[in-house]
Amino acid sequence: MSRFLPKSLMGQTLLAAAAALLVAQVISASLLYRAAEQRRLDNTAERIVSRIELGNFRAQLPGRAERRAARQEARRNDRSDERRGSRMPRRFHFRFADELQTTASDKEVSALEEPIREKLSEAFPQWGGNAAINAVLRLQQDDPVYSRRLASSRFERSDLRRSKREIVVVSVRPDGSGRWLQARVRLPENRPRPLPGILLQTAVLFTILLGLLALILRRITRPLAALTSRVEAFSGDPDQAARLEESGPQDMRRLIAAHNAMEARVAALIDEKDVMLGAIGHDLKTPLAALRVRIESVPDDTQRARMADSIEDITSTLDDILSLARIGRSAAKAELTDLAALTASVAEEFEDLGEPVKLALVQRTTQPVHVTWLKRALRNLVSNAVRYGEGARVSLLNDGDDIVLRVDDDGPGIPDDAITDMLEPFQRGEASRNRSTGGAGLGLTLARAIAEQHGGVLSLKNREDGGTITGLRAEIRLPAKQTD
């Protein structure tokens, strides 16, 4: 599911705003619909009670004049109903019934009972709110009174076209016994339909709100995207410092200004470091070379050999430190290289020296790399395997979208809680600083830095068999790049 969601800040913000607006509109539509239905029920209840009130009044009139006045009042009510599309013959509005009649199309309308009871209590306080009420919704053509009168009625033609319409039939028995007072009311043909209005309102709100929000987000995300691209470029090539144009809102301008200042400062520090390391390399290597010449005059061969080894250790350590500092600072471009040939050449170097190094599985692949640096990283891993693991097996594998340079040994491995520390500078599994037993502890650090220079990672993992450590596996995993 998450893979279908937008990944950008702009997309996620617009999606969140759209979802919130949609939820708000659904709630609004629900409330409006309920309010419209409630108004419809109240209007229907009011008309029904007026029919009952008028019918009951007419039934009690003693004279012709009074009944004529009641009929005129009924006609005025009919004209009002006609404007609402709910007019039906007057003689169907009210009648007395000894018993209730039901039809197959009857549906109870319990929601009408409460508003009818309230209005009846207002119109007939003498009933005391104890009247029995029965409200049903039925088709006009199924109503026994309507269908019997319709055959001979002058309204036959016009009403037959509406025979599928529904009417509300409400029966009221004031004291819970005796005759029922029945009223019939047509439901309006045009029921309240708030949904189209809500949909139109939602479309307008979505267009205006999301359009304005998209413009604002675009003003924010455009400089943010430029800043992201600049950070990526600077992390890959810190030699090329550049000033990014400050744009967007004030907060974004401050962020870009802070980045420009930081980038300039980092570039200056890197330049200072290069100058300092160059001076260290020159100032230390020159006296070391002179010292190497002077020890030749020492008559004791044993002492002279020890001095020469010490000088060699210092020189090698200094070379490692300078190499670590220069990684990623070379102006040379990566070269398209046959990694199978590179792996085989490193293994052959150790075989020529009589070291127990074997070339295992090698899959042919080409990749743009810095050849000198990648060879050095692989040599460091093989050297560690030979020194601590009694031999090395070198492999080159294509693992999905990755290229893996793997070195296995049969040594004691590394404790799990110490593997991470082994990748840090000057960390060694052997406590001494003797070159013959381990050196200065920069080999794995150099290999990790070279792997990261190529966009990859260096990982160490103990190989196990039945819970017993059988050796260490070191892998340089590089992302495969498409080559033409």
C-alpha positions in Angstrom: 0.0 0.0 0.0 2.7 2.5 0.9 4.4 2.2 -2.5 1.4 3.8 -4.1 1.6 6.9 -1.7 3.4 10.0 -2.9 7.0 10.2 -1.6 7.6 13.9 -2.0 6.8 16.6 0.6 4.4 18.3 -1.8 2.6 15.1 -2.7 2.2 14.0 0.9 1.0 17.5 2.0 -1.5 17.7 -0.8 -2.8 14.2 0.0 -3.1 15.0 3.7 -5.0 18.2 2.9 -7.3 16.4 0.4 -8.0 13.6 2.9 -8.8 16.1 5.7 -11.1 18.1 3.3 -12.8 14.9 2.1 -13.5 13.8 5.7 -14.8 17.3 6.6 -17.1 17.3 3.5 -18.4 13.8 4.3 -19.3 14.9 7.9 -20.9 18.1 6.5 -22.9 16.1 4.0 -24.1 13.7 6.7 -25.2 16.5 9.0 -26.9 18.4 6.1 -28.7 15.3 5.0 -29.9 14.5 8.6 -31.0 18.1 9.0 -32.9 18.0 5.6 -34.6 14.7 6.6 -35.5 16.1 10.0 -37.1 19.2 8.3 -39.0 16.9 5.9 -40.3 14.8 8.8 -41.3 18.0 10.7 -43.1 19.4 7.7 -44.9 16.1 7.0 -45.9 15.9 10.7 -47.2 19.5 10.7 -49.3 18.8 7.6 -50.7 15.6 9.0 -51.7 17.2 12.3 -53.3 20.1 10.5 -55.4 17.5 8.5 -56.4 15.8 11.7 -57.2 19.0 13.4 -59.3 20.3 10.5 -61.0 17.0 9.9 -61.9 16.7 13.6 -63.2 20.2 13.6 -65.4 19.7 10.5 -66.9 16.6 11.9 -68.1 18.5 14.9 -69.7 21.5 13.0 -73.5 21.6 13.3 -74.4 23.9 10.4 -73.8 24.2 6.6 -72.1 27.7 6.8 -69.5 26.5 9.2 -68.7 23.4 7.1 -68.4 25.7 4.0 -65.8 27.8 5.8 -63.9 24.7 6.8 -63.9 23.6 3.1 -62.5 27.0 2.1 -59.7 26.5 4.6 -59.0 23.1 3.2 -58.7 24.5 -0.3 -56.1 27.0 0.9 -54.2 24.1 2.4 -54.5 22.2 -0.9 -53.0 25.0 -2.9 -50.1 25.2 -0.4 -49.6 21.5 -0.9 -49.8 21.8 -4.6 -46.9 24.2 -4.7 -44.9 21.5 -2.8 -45.9 18.8 -5.3 -47.9 16.9 -2.7 -51.6 17.7 -3.5 -54.1 14.9 -3.5 -58.0 15.0 -3.5 -59.3 16.6 -0.4 -61.6 13.8 0.5 -58.6 11.5 0.9 -56.9 13.9 3.4 -59.0 12.9 6.5 -61.5 10.2 7.5 -62.6 8.1 10.4 -61.9 4.3 10.5 -63.1 1.7 12.9 -60.0 -0.5 12.4 -56.6 -0.3 10.7 -56.1 -1.8 7.3 -52.6 -2.9 6.2 -51.2 -3.5 2.7 -48.2 -5.5 1.3 -46.3 -2.3 0.6 -46.7 -0.8 4.1 -43.4 0.3 5.8 -43.4 1.6 9.3 -42.2 5.2 9.7 -41.4 5.3 13.4 -39.3 8.5 12.9 -42.6 10.4 12.3 -44.3 9.3 15.5 -42.4 11.5 17.9 -42.8 14.8 15.9 -46.5 14.0 15.3 -47.0 13.3 19.1 -45.4 16.7 19.9 -47.6 18.6 17.5 -50.7 16.7 18.6 -50.0 17.6 22.2 -49.9 21.3 21.1 -53.1 21.1 19.0 -55.1 18.8 21.4 -53.9 19.4 25.0 -57.0 17.5 26.2 -55.6 14.2 24.9 -52.7 14.5 27.4 -50.2 13.0 25.0 -51.7 9.5 25.4 -53.0 9.1 21.9 -52.1 5.9 20.0 -50.3 6.7 16.8 -49.6 4.4 13.8 -47.6 5.8 10.8 -46.9 3.8 7.6 -45.5 4.6 4.2 -47.4 2.9 1.3 -47.9 3.1 -2.4 -50.9 5.1 -3.5 -52.2 2.3 -5.7 -52.2 -0.1 -2.7 -54.1 2.3 -0.4 -57.7 0.9 -0.1 -59.3 4.3 0.2 -57.4 5.9 -2.6 -57.8 3.0 -5.0 -61.5 2.7 -4.4 -62.2 6.4 -4.9 -59.8 6.8 -7.8 -61.8 4.7 -10.3 -64.7 7.1 -10.3 -62.7 10.3 -9.5 -62.3 13.2 -11.8 -58.6 13.1 -10.8 -58.2 9.7 -12.3 -56.0 10.6 -15.3 -53.6 12.9 -13.5 -53.2 10.6 -10.5 -52.8 7.4 -12.5 -49.5 8.8 -13.7 -48.4 9.1 -10.1 -49.8 5.7 -8.9 -46.3 4.6 -8.0 -45.8 7.5 -5.6 -45.8 6.9 -1.9 -48.1 8.4 0.7 -47.9 8.7 4.4 -51.0 7.3 6.3 -51.2 8.2 9.9 -53.8 6.8 12.2 -54.5 8.4 15.6 -56.7 7.2 18.4 -57.0 10.0 21.0 -57.9 8.0 24.1 -56.4 4.6 23.1 -59.9 3.3 22.2 -62.7 4.1 19.8 -62.4 5.2 16.3 -59.1 6.0 14.5 -58.6 9.5 13.0 -56.7 8.9 9.7 -54.8 11.4 7.6 -53.1 10.9 4.3 -50.4 13.1 2.9 -48.3 12.6 -0.3 -44.6 12.9 0.0 -43.1 15.7 -2.1 -42.0 14.4 -5.5 -38.7 16.3 -5.1 -37.2 15.0 -2.0 -34.2 16.9 -0.5 -31.1 16.0 -2.2 -28.1 17.7 -0.6 -25.6 15.3 -2.3 -25.3 17.2 -5.6 -24.8 20.5 -3.8 -22.2 18.9 -1.5 -20.3 17.4 -4.5 -20.2 20.7 -6.3 -19.1 22.5 -3.1 -16.4 19.8 -2.6 -15.1 20.2 -6.2 -14.9 24.0 -5.8 -13.1 23.7 -2.4 -10.7 21.1 -3.7 -9.9 23.2 -6.8 -9.3 26.4 -4.8 -7.7 25.1 -1.7 -5.5 22.5 -3.3 -4.6 24.8 -6.1 -3.4 27.5 -3.7 -1.7 25.0 -1.5 0.1 23.5 -4.5 1.4 27.0 -5.4 2.6 27.6 -1.9 4.3 24.2 -1.6 5.9 24.7 -5.0 7.5 27.9 -3.7 8.8 25.9 -0.7 9.8 22.7 -2.4 11.6 24.1 -5.4 14.5 25.7 -3.4 14.4 22.7 -1.1 15.0 20.4 -4.1 17.8 22.6 -5.3 19.3 22.5 -1.8 19.0 18.7 -1.7 20.8 18.4 -5.1 23.6 20.7 -3.9 24.1 18.7 -0.7 24.3 15.5 -2.7 26.8 17.0 -5.1 28.9 18.5 -2.3 29.0 15.2 -0.3 30.3 13.4 -3.4 32.9 16.1 -4.4 33.7 18.5 -1.4 36.5 20.1 -3.5 33.9 22.0 -5.5 32.2 24.5 -3.1 29.5 26.6 -4.7 27.1 29.3 -3.5 23.4 28.4 -3.8 21.0 31.2 -4.6 18.8 32.1 -1.7 15.1 31.8 -2.7 11.7 30.8 -1.3 10.1 31.8 2.1 12.2 33.5 4.7 12.8 30.3 6.7 14.1 28.5 3.5 16.3 31.5 2.7 17.9 31.2 6.1 18.4 27.5 5.7 20.1 28.0 2.3 22.3 30.8 3.7 23.4 28.6 6.6 24.2 25.8 4.2 26.3 28.2 2.0 28.3 29.3 5.0 28.7 25.6 6.2 29.8 24.5 2.8 32.4 27.3 2.5 33.7 26.5 5.9 34.0 22.7 5.2 35.7 23.3 1.9 38.2 25.7 3.7 38.9 23.1 6.4 39.5 20.3 3.8 41.9 22.6 2.0 43.7 23.3 5.2 43.9 19.6 6.0 45.4 18.8 2.6 48.1 21.5 3.1 48.8 20.2 6.6 49.0 16.6 5.6 51.3 17.5 2.7 53.6 19.3 5.1 53.5 16.4 7.5 54.4 13.9 4.8 57.3 16.0 3.5 58.6 17.0 7.0 58.5 13.5 8.4 59.5 11.4 5.4 62.7 13.4 4.7 64.2 12.9 8.2 63.1 9.2 8.2 65.0 8.7 4.9 68.1 10.3 6.3 67.8 8.2 9.5 67.5 5.1 7.3 70.8 6.0 5.7 72.5 6.7 9.0 71.6 3.4 10.7 73.7 1.7 8.1 76.8 2.7 10.1 75.6 0.8 13.2 78.0 -2.1 13.6 75.5 -4.4 15.4 73.5 -6.2 12.8 70.7 -7.1 15.2 70.3 -3.5 16.4 70.5 -2.2 12.8 67.7 -4.6 11.7 65.5 -3.5 14.6 66.0 0.2 13.8 65.3 -0.5 10.1 62.0 -2.2 11.0 61.0 0.6 13.3 61.6 3.2 10.6 59.7 1.0 8.1 56.7 0.8 10.5 56.7 4.5 10.9 56.9 5.1 7.2 54.1 2.5 6.5 51.8 4.0 9.1 52.4 7.5 7.7 51.6 6.2 4.2 48.3 4.7 5.5 47.3 7.9 7.2 48.1 10.0 4.1 46.2 7.5 1.9 43.2 7.6 4.2 43.2 11.4 4.0 43.5 11.4 0.2 40.6 9.1 -0.5 37.9 10.8 -2.4 40.1 13.8 -3.2 41.6 12.5 -6.4 40.6 14.4 -9.6 40.9 11.2 -11.6 37.7 9.7 -13.0 36.5 6.2 -12.5 37.6 3.8 -15.2 35.5 1.0 -16.7 37.3 -2.1 -15.3 37.0 -5.8 -15.6 36.6 -6.7 -12.0 37.2 -10.4 -12.6 40.7 -9.5 -13.9 41.3 -7.1 -11.0 40.3 -9.8 -8.4 42.5 -12.4 -10.1 45.5 -10.1 -10.2 45.3 -9.4 -6.5 45.0 -13.1 -5.7 48.0 -13.8 -8.0 50.2 -11.2 -6.1 49.8 -13.1 -2.9 50.2 -16.5 -4.6 53.5 -15.3 -6.0 54.6 -14.5 -2.5 53.8 -18.0 -1.4 50.7 -16.9 0.7 47.8 -19.3 1.1 45.4 -17.4 -1.1 42.9 -19.1 -3.5 40.7 -17.7 -6.2 37.1 -19.1 -5.6 34.0 -18.3 -7.6 34.5 -15.3 -9.9 31.7 -14.0 -12.1 32.7 -11.8 -15.0 31.5 -8.2 -14.7 32.6 -4.7 -15.6 32.2 -1.6 -13.5 33.6 2.0 -13.5 35.9 2.1 -10.4 39.1 3.7 -9.2 41.4 0.8 -9.9 44.3 1.7 -7.6 42.1 2.3 -4.6 39.9 -0.7 -5.1 42.9 -3.0 -5.4 44.3 -1.5 -2.2 41.0 -2.2 -0.4 41.0 -5.8 -1.6 44.7 -6.3 -0.7 43.9 -5.1 2.9 41.1 -7.6 3.3 43.3 -10.5 1.9 46.2 -9.4 4.1 44.0 -9.5 7.2 42.7 -13.0 6.2 46.2 -14.3 5.7 47.5 -12.8 8.9 44.6 -13.8 11.2 42.7 -16.5 9.3 45.5 -18.7 8.1 44.6 -18.2 4.5 42.1 -16.5 2.2 39.5 -17.4 -0.5 38.6 -14.5 -2.8 35.3 -14.4 -4.7 33.5 -12.0 -7.1 29.7 -12.3 -7.2 26.8 -10.6 -8.9 24.1 -10.3 -6.2 21.0 -8.7 -7.7 21.7 -5.0 -8.1 25.0 -5.3 -6.2 28.6 -6.5 -7.0 30.2 -8.3 -4.1 34.0 -8.7 -3.5 34.2 -11.4 -0.8 37.1 -12.6 1.2 36.7 -15.7 3.5 39.1 -17.1 6.0 39.3 -20.0 8.4 40.4 -18.0 11.5 38.8 -17.5 14.9 36.6 -14.7 13.7 35.8 -11.5 15.7 33.5 -11.2 18.7 30.2 -9.8 17.6 30.4 -6.9 19.9 33.8 -5.9 18.5 33.0 -6.1 14.8 31.9 -2.4 14.5 35.0 -1.2 16.4 37.3 -3.1 14.0 36.3 -0.7 11.3 37.4 2.4 13.2 41.0 3.8 12.9 43.8 2.3 15.0 41.6 -0.6 16.2 43.2 -4.1 16.0 42.4 -7.5 17.2 46.0 -8.0 18.2 47.2 -5.6 20.9 50.8 -4.9 19.6 51.7 -2.4 16.8 54.1 -4.8 15.2 53.8 -4.9 11.4 54.4 -8.6 11.4 51.4 -9.2 13.7 49.0 -6.6 12.5 50.3 -3.1 11.8 48.7 0.2 12.9 45.0 -0.9 12.5 44.2 1.3 9.5 43.7 -1.5 6.9 40.0 -2.1 7.5 39.4 1.7 7.9 41.0 2.3 4.5 38.9 -0.5 2.9 35.7 0.9 4.3 36.5 4.4 3.1 37.3 3.1 -0.4 34.1 1.2 -0.5 32.1 4.3 0.6 34.0 6.3 -2.1 32.4 4.0 -4.7 29.0 4.3 -3.1 29.2 0.9 -1.4 29.7 -0.6 2.1 32.2 -2.8 3.8 30.8 -5.5 6.1 32.3 -8.1 8.4 30.5 -11.2 9.5 31.5 -14.4 11.3 30.8 -17.6 9.4 29.2 -20.3 11.6 28.6 -24.0 11.4 26.3 -25.5 14.0 26.8 -22.5 16.3 30.6 -22.7 16.0 32.6 -19.9 14.3 34.5 -21.3 11.4 36.0 -18.1 10.1 35.4 -14.4 9.1 33.7 -13.1 5.9 34.6 -9.7 4.7 32.6 -8.2 1.8 32.8 -5.0 -0.2 29.4 -4.5 -1.7 29.2 -2.0 -4.6 26.0 -0.9 -6.4 26.0 -2.2 -10.0 26.0 0.6 -12.6 24.6 0.3 -16.1 27.3 0.5 -18.7 26.8 1.0 -22.4 
